[in-house]
Amino acid sequence: DGSGQPAVIPNQEGGRTTPSVVGFTKNGERLAGNVAKRQAVTNPENTVYSIKRFMGRRFNEVTEEMKLVPYKSVSGENGDARVEVQGKKYSPPEISAMILTKLKEAAEAYLGEKVTKAVITVPAYFNDAQRQATKDAGRIAGLEVLRIINEPTAAALAYGLDKKDSGKVIAVYDLGGGTFDISILRIQAGTFRVLAVNGDTHLGGDDLDQTLVELAARKLEERAKGLQVRCDPRLLAILRDSAERAKIELSTAEKATLRVDDEKRLICFALPITRADYEAMILPFVERSLDRTRRALADAGLAPSARRRRPRRLPRHHRLHLAASRSRRPAPKRLRRRLRRLQRPPRSVHRRASRIFLRPIPRARSRQSGQPRHPAQPPQVRRF
């Protein structure tokens, strides 16, 4: 901006975030971002989202992803994963390039000049093929990709941690729409050193939405005998849109209602759900992210592991930053209480990140067996 501080450039609709969604209308028009997302309910087969999960991957590697999307996935000539829309095949980099083109146009309109170079972020655990596919997307969009950097590093830079936390260790917990990423970073003299990285390409907000979709589909089929919800792409799109709205509402309210109103099928359906019920449903996903977090901490020497009984001695305070909108949902925010090293966060919380301090406190173990002195309690489903 005018003061020399970094600023988020709004898109053409005035929003600060742009959904990674591309839609193709019947008259051949191509849409990207919010406008594409809004028409997904009426045009599910021709609306592409969650394309990041297909980037740089073979067709035989995306069988699980294919079950979660309404559009058609096919194999390319070299066996890579592609999507088919209106009889035409598109590679994941081509779809991503459409989204990058929209962002490029928004930046050019804001700056009043051409944009030809860019730095693009990717999950820290992206392999070489996935990173190359991201570079290809930038090239197709007419951008010279100067560098591919890890999303946790970008998040830390955006929050100014290179200036505030020199000499400290931070953990960036990034639960996005399609992927989960946990990275342990050490900041020293304005540079970042990656101590450990972990993540899950099959864990994100889309999976959380899917739990509500499955619940609503099952309840709807029970009430409307003979109705096959999972075989109806349009009805599934309506459920997915309603599930996302209910999830967002549960971030601030204790109760929400998942509604489906379809005049064509004469369906009027309402499913009330509480935050406690929803959190119990997504508990397996939260546990998976917690397991990945524990592994990353152990790899960084901040938690006991099979190879290291005692954690490495570290400075007194360290931080955990929650990045991405899904990370700021109540359940992931309360996840920090599950780690014994996390203390209560300060009252002043950053608008885009929640901070808590870390202390390396090893778990007490028996010298003879190496097992915890206090036996583990049986698993219970409870609020977290």
N, C-alpha and C positions, 0 to 999 in steps of 0.2 A: 504494500500500500504506500501512500504518500510519505509515511513516517519511516519507511524502510523495514517494517515488520512483515512477516509472511501473512498472507491472507488467503482465505478459501474463495475461489472464483465461483459465483453462482451460475447455474446452468440457464438454459433459455427460458425455463419456467420460473426462475427465481429461487430454486431450491439449492441447498448446499450439498446435497447428496444426489447421485444419479443411479437408479437401479440398473444393474447389468442385465437388461432385458431388451430383446430385439423382436419386433413383430412385423409380419408381412400381411398386408391387407389383400382383399380379393381383387382390387383394381391395380395391384402391383406396387403400391406405395410401401416404402420401408420406414418403420418407426423404431425409435430407440429411446430408452430411459422411461420416464414416468408415463408418457403417452402410450408406449408399448405395453407397459404393465397394466394400464387401465382397460385396455381392450382384450386382455388375456382371457377374461371370463367368457366372452362371446366368440373368441377365436383361439382356442387353446392349442389346436394342432399346428398352428402357424405362428406360435409365440415361443421363442427360445429363451431360456433362462438357465442359471447354474452351469453355464458353459465352462467355467473354470475347472469343473470336475472332469471335463473331457480333454483339456489342454495337454498335448504331448503324450497322449495315451493310445494304446492299441484298442481295436474294437473288442477283442476278447477280454479286455481288462475293465470294461465299463458295464458289465451285465447288471450290476446292482443299481447303477445310476439310471439305466434305461427304464427300470421299473418305476422310478419316481417322477418321470417327466412325461407329458402328453405328446410331445413331438416325436417324430420318427428318427431313430438312430440307425445308421448304416455303416458298412465297412468301405473304406476308400480302396483305391487300386493297390496301395502298398500295405493294406491291413490296418491303417490308422482309423480312429473313430471319427465319424462325420455325422452331420445331421441333414435330413432331407426335408425340405419345405417346398410345397407346391411343385413337386417333381424335380427340383434342383438340389444338388448336393453342395453343402458348405462345410469347409473345414472349421474347427474351433478357432484358429487364428483369424479366419475371415469374419466370423461372428464377433469376436473380440474387437477386431478392427472397426466394425460398425459403431461399437460403443466408444472406442477411442476417438473416432471421427467426430462424434457428437461433442465429446469433451474438448477436442481441439477447436471446433467451431465456437464453442462457448468461450474458450480462452481468447481466441482471436477477436471476438466481439467485445470482450471486456477490455483487452489491452489495446485494441485499435491497430494491431499489426499482425503479420503472419507469424505462425508458430510452426517451426520446422524441427525442433529438437525437444526431447523429453527424457525424463527419468521415470521408469516404471517400477512399481513395487510388486513383489510376489511373496507367497508364503515362504518362510525360511527353509522348509523341507522340500521345496520344489527341486526335482532332479534336473539334469542337464537338458533332457528332451523338453520338459515343461518350460524351462527358462528360454530355450531356443524358440519354442512356439510363441512365447510372449513377445520376443524380439520380432518374430515374423509378423505378428499382429500390428506392432508399431510401424513396421516398414510398409505394410499394406495400407495403413492409415496415412501414409505420407510423412512419417516422423522418423527422424534419426534418433535411435535409442542410444543415448549416451552411456547409460548404465542401468543394470537391473539390480535393485537393492532389496533386501529383506524387509518385509512389512514391519516387524518389531523394531528394527533400526529406524525406519521411517517414522514410526509412532513416537519413539523416544526423541527423535530430532524435532518432531512437530510440537511436542510438549516442552521443548527447551531443556531437556534433561542434561544435554551436554554442557550447559552453563550452570545448572543448579546442583547437580549431583556428581561433580568430578571426584573420582576416587572411590565411588560406591558401586555396588552391584544391584541391578534391578531385574525383575522378572516381568515380562510383557505377556499378559494373558489375552489372546486375541481370538474370540469366538465370533466368526463372521457368518455370512449367509450360507456358505457351502463348506467351509473348512475351519479347523481349529488349529491354532499355533501357539506354542508356549516357548519362549526363548529367555535364556538367562544371559544378561549382558553385563560387562564391567566397563564403566566409563572412566577414562583416564586422559586428562589433558585434551578434552574435546574429541577423543577418538573412542570407538566402540570395539570391544573385543568380545566375541561370542564365546561364552563358556560352555553352553549346551543348548541344543535345539530338539524339540519333539513336536509332534502334532498328529493330526488324523484327517485324512482327506475325505472321510465319510462322516464328519461330525460338524454340524453347523445349524444355523437357524432353520434351514429347510427341513432338517430332520426333526426339529422340535415342532414345526408346523405339521409335519406328517403324522405325529402322534395324535394330534387333534383331528386331523382328517380321517385317520383310521377309526378313531372312536366315533366320530359323527357318522361315518359311512356304515359302521356296524349298527348303530342305533337307528339310523334311517331305514336300513334294510329290514330291521326287526319290526318297525312300525308299518312299513309299506311292503307287504308281502309280494314277492315276485320282482321287486325292483333290484336291479344289479348296478349299484352305484359305481363299482370299480371298472365297469365296462363302458361307462359313459364319460368321455373326456370333458364335455361341457359341464356336467354336474360335478365332476371332480374339481374342475377349475373354480366353480362357485364355492365349493367346500374349502378349497385351499385359500381363496381370498378371504372368506369369513373366518377361517382358522387364524390367519395372520392378524386380522383385526382384533379377534378375541385375545390373542397372545399379547398384543400391544396394550390392550385395555387392562389386562391382568398385571401389567407392570406398575400401575398406579392404583388399581382397585382390587378389592378382595374377591369380587365376583364379576363374571362376564357371561354373555349369552352368544352362542354360536348360532347364527340364523341362516336359513336357506329359504328363499322365496323364488320359486320358479313357476311362473304362470303357465308356461308351455306344458309342463307336466302336472300342473295343479298340485304343487308341493309347497306346503307352508310348514316349516320345521324349525323348532327352537330347542337348543340344548344348553341349559345353564351349567356353568362349570365354575368352581371356586379356584382360587389361587393354590390352596393346599392340594386339591385334587390334581391340578395341572403339574405342580412340582413333584408329586408322587409319580406321575406318568413319565416325566422326563428325568427322573432320578438315575436311570442307567446311563444316560448321556452325560449327566454331570459327573457321575462316578468315573466314566471313561476319561473325561477331561482332567479329573483329579489324579487319576492314575498316570496319565501322561505328564502332568505337572510334577508328580513325585519322581518320575523317572528323570526328568530334566534336572530337578534339584539334586538328585543323586549323582548324575553324570557331572554336574558342576561342583560336586563336593560339598553341597549344602545340606545333604540329608544322608542318613545311614544307608548303605547298600551292601550287597553281598561281598563286594570287594573292599569296601571302606566302612569299618564299623563306626568310626568317629568322623564327623564332618570337619572340613577344613576350617581353621580359625579365620574369622573375617572381621572387618570393622563392625562397630556396634550396630549401625542402622543400615538397612537396605530397604528396597521398595518393591512393591508389586503394583503394576499399572494394568488396569483393565481397559483394553482397547476394543473398538468396534461396538456397534449399537447393541448386539445380542449380549455382550459381556456386561452391559449395564442393566440387564433384567434382574429382578430380585433374586432368583435362584443362583446365577453365577456370582452375584455380588456377595451372597452369603456363603459361597463356597470357601472364601478365605478363612472363615471360622473353622473349617475342617482341618486346616493345616496348623499344627501346634506351634509353628514359628510366627504366626501372624498375630499382631496386636491390634487393638482398636484403632481405626483410622482417625486422623485429626478432624476437627470440626469443619475446617475449610477444605472442601473437596473440589478438585478441578472440574470444570464443566464437562469435559470430555473424558475424564479418567478418574478413577477412584484409587486413592493411595493408601497403602498400609505399610507398616514397618516390619522388617524381618529380623529375627534373631536365630542364629544356629543353636538350637537346643536339642541335643541327641536324645533319643528314646532310651530309657534305662533298660539294660539287658542283663540277663544272668551270665556270669563269667563261664559257667560250665557249658550251657547249651546254646548261648547266644540268642535265646528266645526272650521276648518281653517278660518281665517279672509278673506283670498282671495279665492273665489270659484275656484274649479278645472276646468281647461280648458278641452274641449272635446278631447277625444283621437285622436291622429294623427299618421299616419304611417310616420316615419321619420328616418333618420340615427341616430345611437346612439353610 
